[in-house]
Amino acid sequence: MRNSVSALLIAAALGISGAANAATATTSFSVTATVLKTCSATSSALAFGSYTPGAGALTGSTAVNVKCTNGTAFTVALNAGTTTGGAITQRLMANGANTLQYNLFTTTAYTTVFGDSTGGSATQAGTGSGLGSAVAVNVYGQLPDNATNQNAVPGNYSDTVTATITY
C-alpha cells in the first residue's frame, strides 16, 4: 500500500509541476483609422421662365446641396458663367450672339452678388453634417427689366455657372 501511496503522490506531484510550468505571454496593439475630409455637391437649374420685356424683373432660385464629412467647413463660390462677355458682376445668358443680363445673389434682397469674392462678390460658407445630410446653400437669381434686356432678341437664352466647393 505504501508503494501505491508513493506512486500516487509521485503522479500528483508530476501533474502539479506540469501545471506550474504552463506560462502565457500577452501583447497589445493599436487599431487606427484616419477619416479624410470630403465633400460633394449637386444642384438643379435656375429657371427664370418667360421674360416679357417691360413687364418687370424675373426672379428665381436654386440650391447648391453640399454633403461634407461631419464638421468639415466649406465655402461655395460661383464663377461668371460660360457666356462670352459675362462677368461675376454682370452675368449673361446667350442665344447665339445675343445676350440677356442676369445675376446671382446670396439673399432675396438681391444686393450681394454671389461669386468668388472678387469685385465685391461674396461666397457662402457652411459646415458639413455628414455625407448622409446635405447642407443647402441657396442661390437667388434676378433677371432685371432694364434697357439692355428690353432690347433683347426673342428666343431661348442659357448660361452654365460652375459652383466650386473648397474645404
Residue pairs with C-beta under 8 A, 6 or more apart in sequence:
35 69
36 69
37 68
37 69
37 72
37 167
38 68
38 69
38 72
38 131
38 167
39 66
39 67
39 68
39 69
39 72
39 74
39 128
39 165
39 167
40 66
40 67
40 68
40 131
40 165
41 64
41 65
41 66
41 67
41 76
41 163
41 165
42 64
42 65
42 134
43 62
43 63
43 64
43 65
43 139
43 163
44 62
44 63
45 62
46 60
46 61
46 62
46 104
46 139
46 141
47 60
48 58
48 59
48 60
48 102
48 141
48 143
49 58
49 60
51 58
51 100
51 143
51 145
51 149
51 152
53 145
53 149
53 150
53 151
53 152
54 145
54 150
55 145
56 145
57 142
57 143
57 144
57 145
58 142
58 143
58 145
59 108
59 110
59 140
59 141
59 142
59 143
60 140
60 141
60 143
61 108
61 138
61 139
61 140
61 141
62 138
62 139
62 141
63 136
63 137
63 138
63 139
64 76
64 136
64 137
64 139
64 163
64 165
65 134
65 135
65 136
65 137
66 74
66 76
66 126
66 128
66 134
66 135
66 136
66 137
66 165
67 128
67 130
67 131
67 132
67 133
67 134
67 135
68 74
68 126
68 127
68 128
68 129
68 131
68 135
68 165
68 167
69 128
69 130
69 131
70 128
70 129
70 130
71 127
71 128
72 127
72 128
72 167
73 125
73 126
73 127
73 128
73 167
74 125
74 126
74 127
74 128
74 165
74 166
74 167
75 123
75 124
75 125
75 126
75 165
75 166
75 167
76 123
76 124
76 125
76 126
76 137
76 163
76 164
76 165
77 115
77 116
77 117
77 123
77 163
77 164
77 166
78 88
78 104
78 114
78 115
78 116
78 139
78 161
78 162
78 163
78 164
79 88
79 115
79 116
79 161
79 162
79 164
80 86
80 87
80 88
80 91
80 115
80 161
81 91
81 92
81 93
81 159
81 160
81 161
82 159
82 160
82 161
83 91
83 92
83 93
83 94
83 99
83 159
84 92
84 94
85 92
85 99
86 92
86 99
86 159
87 119
88 113
88 115
88 116
88 118
88 119
88 121
89 103
89 113
89 115
89 119
89 120
89 121
90 101
90 103
91 101
91 102
91 103
91 104
91 159
91 161
92 99
92 100
92 101
92 102
92 159
93 99
93 100
93 102
93 157
93 158
93 159
94 100
94 157
94 158
94 159
95 153
95 155
95 156
95 157
95 158
96 155
98 152
98 153
98 155
98 157
99 152
99 157
100 143
100 149
100 152
100 157
101 143
101 144
101 146
101 148
101 149
102 141
102 142
102 143
102 144
102 159
103 110
103 113
103 141
103 142
103 144
104 113
104 114
104 115
104 139
104 140
104 141
104 161
105 111
105 112
105 113
105 114
105 139
105 140
105 141
105 142
106 112
106 113
106 114
106 122
106 124
106 138
106 140
107 140
108 140
110 140
110 142
112 121
112 122
113 119
113 120
113 121
113 122
114 121
114 122
114 123
114 124
114 139
114 140
115 121
115 122
115 123
116 123
116 164
117 123
124 137
126 135
126 137
127 135
128 135
128 167
129 135
143 149
